[in-house]
Amino acid sequence: MFKKFEGEFEGKSAIYAVNLGRYSLKDTMECGQCFRYERVSRNDGTDEYITVVGDELIRVAQSEPGELIFPEMTSEVFERVAVPYFSLGRDLEAVRQNVAEHTDSEWLRHAADFGSGIAILSQDPWETIISFIISQNNNIPRIRKIVREISAEYGVNLSIQNDYNSCPLSLIEGKPNENICKACGRCYTFPSASDILDRPEGLLPSKPGFRYGYILDAAEKIASGEVDIAKIKSENSYEYTLETLKTIKGIGDKVASCAALFGFGNLEAFPIDVWMKRAIDTYFGGKLDHTALGPYAGIAQQYIFHYIRNEEK
């Protein structure tokens, strides 16, 4: 179980979460599961990111594996936002061992060891649905750009709302202001379904292409309750999540599985995209029964994805 203590980081108050095993902040943020992160430029070996979680602008850093630092964060925000979002209560080593026990593939066991610092973030279901709709036939830089621009068009600038004296990413000089920040979009909250339905034309500047209609359909079904996010969460069933999300126009198995894994906590979800098909063909003889990988099949999927992107390239 992780431990929390209060200390200092760069001369300011900070909350430290320690005893996190091999937890790797970089691998977790950059493994393809989320799109709302910005790496802070540093030259001291510390990994640092800014991300928006709900209505909070979160700054998180790591100087060594298994320890996360949350500068200038209150205990209330730490417990309410950081602990669940960063999955601090999950034993990553137990997850890795479970995956290893559910496979006879030495290659997968090696991939699990390589990616053992990856934690599955607990993201907002609505934002995750829209993000992975946007991900269709898209690369990660462009997905992130579209999500930023949609957020800037509809959302609240948290650096201004919180009266920051300087840009948290040091991208501008002086205090953040709407005229400059809107073109950046990195510190804005994500819009609700109702926000989008009230002004759907606000999506167009981000150039979502064919995904425009899919986003609108998702907003309409979720705002009306036809797709009930609270009920999906309460059912806690991968099958029910898939079945329900696939009633939204443009959502198939891959997008629904991604939303199930990253937004609804269905850790047995196993999204299959081009990368995974290639890995299955190359390392599993074209056949992989992901249901046999146990309750953490989705994390096994992340091990595979992370390994082939970073180690084997």
PLY file of the C-alpha trace (Angstrom):
ply
format ascii 1.0
element vertex 313
property float x
property float y
property float z
element edge 312
property int vertex1
property int vertex2
end_header
0.00 0.00 0.00
1.34 3.43 -0.89
2.24 5.94 1.78
1.74 9.68 1.70
3.77 12.40 3.34
4.13 16.14 2.98
7.40 17.75 2.01
8.90 20.28 -0.37
9.64 20.30 -4.09
11.66 23.15 -5.55
11.15 25.17 -2.38
7.35 24.80 -2.35
4.99 22.50 -0.48
4.29 19.13 -2.07
2.61 15.82 -1.36
4.70 12.72 -1.92
3.20 9.29 -2.67
5.78 6.54 -2.09
5.93 2.71 -1.97
4.42 2.52 -5.45
6.60 -0.36 -6.61
7.96 0.19 -10.13
5.41 2.89 -10.97
6.72 4.83 -13.97
5.11 8.21 -14.55
6.54 8.55 -18.05
5.41 5.09 -19.18
1.96 5.64 -17.66
1.38 9.04 -19.25
2.88 8.26 -22.65
1.71 4.68 -23.30
-1.23 5.81 -25.47
-4.03 5.57 -22.91
-4.57 9.33 -22.44
-4.23 12.49 -24.51
-4.46 15.30 -21.94
-0.88 15.45 -20.73
1.91 17.93 -21.35
5.50 17.16 -20.50
7.33 19.93 -18.66
10.77 20.63 -20.08
13.49 19.86 -17.50
17.17 18.93 -17.62
17.64 17.37 -14.18
16.37 13.85 -14.90
12.99 14.49 -13.31
9.88 13.59 -15.30
7.16 16.21 -14.87
3.72 16.62 -16.45
0.77 18.97 -16.39
-2.65 17.44 -16.98
-6.29 18.44 -16.57
-8.42 16.03 -14.55
-12.02 17.18 -14.33
-11.89 20.71 -12.97
-8.37 20.41 -11.55
-5.07 21.37 -13.17
-2.68 18.71 -11.90
1.09 18.98 -11.73
2.89 15.69 -11.08
6.58 14.79 -11.08
8.81 11.77 -10.56
12.49 11.70 -9.72
12.72 7.96 -9.11
10.49 4.94 -9.82
7.77 4.22 -7.29
7.47 7.81 -6.07
5.15 10.53 -7.31
5.36 14.18 -6.30
2.37 16.52 -6.40
3.61 20.12 -5.97
1.32 22.67 -4.31
-1.57 20.21 -4.04
-3.99 20.19 -1.11
-4.73 16.97 0.76
-8.36 17.24 -0.33
-7.45 17.30 -4.04
-4.90 14.55 -3.52
-7.46 12.19 -2.00
-10.35 13.17 -4.28
-8.52 13.42 -7.59
-4.93 12.17 -7.58
-5.40 8.88 -5.71
-8.12 7.49 -8.00
-6.89 9.06 -11.25
-3.33 7.73 -10.92
-4.57 4.38 -9.50
-2.32 4.75 -6.47
-4.13 1.98 -4.61
-3.34 -0.71 -7.22
-0.43 -3.09 -6.58
1.41 -3.01 -9.92
3.68 -5.92 -9.05
0.68 -8.12 -8.19
-0.83 -7.19 -11.57
2.37 -8.13 -13.41
2.56 -11.46 -11.58
-1.09 -12.18 -12.36
-0.52 -11.58 -16.08
2.60 -13.78 -16.01
0.63 -16.59 -14.37
-2.03 -16.44 -17.07
0.29 -16.96 -20.03
2.83 -19.52 -21.20
4.41 -16.93 -23.53
7.91 -16.00 -22.42
7.74 -13.05 -24.80
4.65 -11.67 -23.02
6.28 -12.22 -19.64
9.26 -10.23 -20.86
6.95 -7.48 -22.16
5.17 -7.44 -18.79
8.47 -6.99 -17.00
9.46 -4.20 -19.39
6.14 -2.38 -18.85
5.61 -3.24 -15.21
5.63 0.45 -14.23
2.49 1.21 -16.27
-0.65 2.05 -14.30
-4.08 2.31 -15.91
-5.37 5.82 -15.25
-8.96 6.24 -14.08
-10.16 8.74 -16.68
-13.50 10.48 -17.04
-15.78 8.14 -19.05
-17.34 10.87 -21.21
-14.01 12.45 -22.11
-12.57 9.00 -22.83
-15.43 8.12 -25.18
-14.94 11.31 -27.19
-11.14 11.02 -27.17
-11.23 7.53 -28.65
-13.87 8.50 -31.19
-11.37 11.15 -32.27
-8.60 8.53 -32.30
-10.11 6.69 -35.27
-7.73 6.76 -38.25
-5.64 9.32 -36.40
-2.17 9.59 -34.86
-1.51 10.58 -31.26
-0.17 14.13 -31.92
-3.27 15.00 -33.97
-5.64 13.39 -31.45
-4.09 15.50 -28.70
-4.34 18.63 -30.86
-8.05 18.10 -31.59
-8.82 17.42 -27.91
-6.94 20.59 -26.90
-8.78 22.71 -29.46
-12.20 21.39 -28.45
-11.37 22.07 -24.81
-10.20 25.61 -25.59
-13.38 26.27 -27.56
-15.78 25.22 -24.81
-13.90 24.83 -21.56
-12.69 26.93 -18.64
-9.06 28.02 -18.49
-7.91 26.71 -15.11
-4.67 28.70 -15.05
-6.73 31.90 -15.28
-9.47 30.67 -12.95
-6.84 29.77 -10.34
-5.09 33.14 -10.85
-1.69 31.75 -11.83
1.01 34.39 -12.02
2.78 32.57 -14.83
2.11 29.87 -17.41
2.49 26.44 -15.75
4.32 25.23 -18.86
6.43 28.40 -19.29
5.11 28.82 -22.83
4.40 32.54 -22.44
5.81 35.41 -20.42
3.67 37.01 -17.75
0.26 35.97 -16.47
-1.95 33.69 -18.56
-4.63 35.53 -20.52
-7.46 34.31 -22.70
-6.22 35.90 -25.92
-2.97 33.93 -25.85
-4.08 30.81 -23.96
-6.98 29.96 -26.27
-4.56 29.15 -29.09
-2.74 26.76 -26.72
-5.65 24.94 -25.06
-3.57 22.96 -22.60
-5.13 24.24 -19.36
-8.82 24.05 -20.30
-11.50 21.78 -18.90
-13.21 19.34 -21.24
-16.77 20.28 -22.33
-19.85 18.36 -21.24
-22.24 16.69 -23.68
-24.71 19.55 -23.13
-22.01 22.14 -23.87
-21.44 20.55 -27.28
-25.14 20.21 -28.08
-25.76 23.86 -27.20
-23.20 24.94 -29.81
-22.18 22.04 -32.07
-20.51 24.37 -34.57
-17.80 24.92 -31.95
-16.38 21.52 -32.91
-15.65 22.55 -36.48
-12.48 24.67 -35.98
-10.72 21.57 -34.60
-11.39 19.82 -37.95
-12.71 16.53 -36.61
-13.75 15.41 -40.11
-16.08 12.40 -40.30
-15.85 12.13 -36.51
-18.02 15.26 -36.16
-21.24 13.29 -36.57
-20.04 10.58 -34.21
-19.24 13.14 -31.48
-22.68 14.73 -31.88
-24.42 11.36 -31.70
-22.48 10.50 -28.54
-23.40 13.86 -27.00
-27.09 13.42 -27.87
-27.34 9.87 -26.52
-25.44 10.65 -23.31
-27.19 13.96 -22.60
-30.59 12.31 -23.08
-29.72 9.36 -20.88
-30.17 6.88 -23.71
-26.58 5.91 -22.96
-26.40 6.11 -19.17
-22.80 6.48 -18.01
-23.72 6.00 -14.34
-25.53 2.74 -15.15
-22.59 1.46 -17.21
-20.29 2.12 -14.26
-22.64 0.51 -11.75
-23.03 -2.62 -13.91
-19.24 -3.01 -13.92
-19.50 -5.47 -16.80
-17.21 -5.43 -19.81
-19.90 -7.03 -21.97
-22.52 -4.49 -20.91
-20.09 -1.61 -21.50
-19.34 -2.83 -25.03
-22.97 -3.48 -25.87
-24.11 -0.06 -24.67
-21.30 2.04 -26.15
-21.67 0.39 -29.54
-25.16 1.88 -29.83
-23.38 5.21 -30.45
-22.82 5.96 -34.11
-19.25 5.23 -35.21
-18.26 3.22 -32.13
-17.13 -0.33 -32.86
-15.26 -2.93 -30.86
-11.95 -1.08 -30.73
-13.23 2.30 -29.53
-15.70 0.67 -27.13
-12.92 -1.53 -25.68
-10.63 1.48 -25.21
-13.37 3.40 -23.41
-14.18 0.33 -21.32
-10.55 -0.08 -20.23
-9.51 3.53 -19.71
-12.82 5.19 -18.79
-14.92 2.52 -17.07
-12.28 0.43 -15.33
-13.06 -2.83 -17.15
-9.52 -4.12 -16.80
-10.24 -7.29 -18.77
-10.94 -5.18 -21.90
-8.50 -5.94 -24.72
-8.59 -3.33 -27.52
-7.24 -4.65 -30.81
-5.84 -2.15 -33.30
-3.21 -2.34 -36.05
-0.39 -2.52 -33.50
-2.04 -5.40 -31.63
-2.89 -7.32 -34.80
0.75 -7.07 -35.83
1.92 -8.24 -32.41
-0.51 -11.17 -32.39
0.62 -12.22 -35.87
4.30 -11.86 -35.02
4.55 -13.22 -31.48
1.48 -15.42 -30.99
1.23 -17.19 -34.32
-1.80 -15.15 -35.34
-3.93 -16.36 -32.42
-4.26 -14.95 -28.91
-7.17 -15.79 -26.63
-7.17 -12.64 -24.55
-9.92 -14.00 -22.30
-7.35 -16.49 -20.99
-5.13 -13.66 -19.77
-7.26 -13.18 -16.68
-8.74 -10.15 -14.96
-5.90 -7.87 -16.09
-5.97 -8.70 -19.80
-6.28 -4.98 -20.57
-3.07 -4.24 -18.69
-1.41 -7.12 -20.56
-2.51 -5.36 -23.75
-0.73 -2.21 -22.55
2.41 -4.23 -21.79
2.39 -5.55 -25.38
1.63 -2.17 -26.94
4.26 -0.36 -24.87
6.91 -2.99 -25.57
6.58 -3.12 -29.33
6.40 0.69 -29.61
9.39 1.42 -27.40
11.72 -1.58 -27.12
11.23 -3.35 -30.43
10.01 -0.25 -32.28
0 1
1 2
2 3
3 4
4 5
5 6
6 7
7 8
8 9
9 10
10 11
11 12
12 13
13 14
14 15
15 16
16 17
17 18
18 19
19 20
20 21
21 22
22 23
23 24
24 25
25 26
26 27
27 28
28 29
29 30
30 31
31 32
32 33
33 34
34 35
35 36
36 37
37 38
38 39
39 40
40 41
41 42
42 43
43 44
44 45
45 46
46 47
47 48
48 49
49 50
50 51
51 52
52 53
53 54
54 55
55 56
56 57
57 58
58 59
59 60
60 61
61 62
62 63
63 64
64 65
65 66
66 67
67 68
68 69
69 70
70 71
71 72
72 73
73 74
74 75
75 76
76 77
77 78
78 79
79 80
80 81
81 82
82 83
83 84
84 85
85 86
86 87
87 88
88 89
89 90
90 91
91 92
92 93
93 94
94 95
95 96
96 97
97 98
98 99
99 100
100 101
101 102
102 103
103 104
104 105
105 106
106 107
107 108
108 109
109 110
110 111
111 112
112 113
113 114
114 115
115 116
116 117
117 118
118 119
119 120
120 121
121 122
122 123
123 124
124 125
125 126
126 127
127 128
128 129
129 130
130 131
131 132
132 133
133 134
134 135
135 136
136 137
137 138
138 139
139 140
140 141
141 142
142 143
143 144
144 145
145 146
146 147
147 148
148 149
149 150
150 151
151 152
152 153
153 154
154 155
155 156
156 157
157 158
158 159
159 160
160 161
161 162
162 163
163 164
164 165
165 166
166 167
167 168
168 169
169 170
170 171
171 172
172 173
173 174
174 175
175 176
176 177
177 178
178 179
179 180
180 181
181 182
182 183
183 184
184 185
185 186
186 187
187 188
188 189
189 190
190 191
191 192
192 193
193 194
194 195
195 196
196 197
197 198
198 199
199 200
200 201
201 202
202 203
203 204
204 205
205 206
206 207
207 208
208 209
209 210
210 211
211 212
212 213
213 214
214 215
215 216
216 217
217 218
218 219
219 220
220 221
221 222
222 223
223 224
224 225
225 226
226 227
227 228
228 229
229 230
230 231
231 232
232 233
233 234
234 235
235 236
236 237
237 238
238 239
239 240
240 241
241 242
242 243
243 244
244 245
245 246
246 247
247 248
248 249
249 250
250 251
251 252
252 253
253 254
254 255
255 256
256 257
257 258
258 259
259 260
260 261
261 262
262 263
263 264
264 265
265 266
266 267
267 268
268 269
269 270
270 271
271 272
272 273
273 274
274 275
275 276
276 277
277 278
278 279
279 280
280 281
281 282
282 283
283 284
284 285
285 286
286 287
287 288
288 289
289 290
290 291
291 292
292 293
293 294
294 295
295 296
296 297
297 298
298 299
299 300
300 301
301 302
302 303
303 304
304 305
305 306
306 307
307 308
308 309
309 310
310 311
311 312
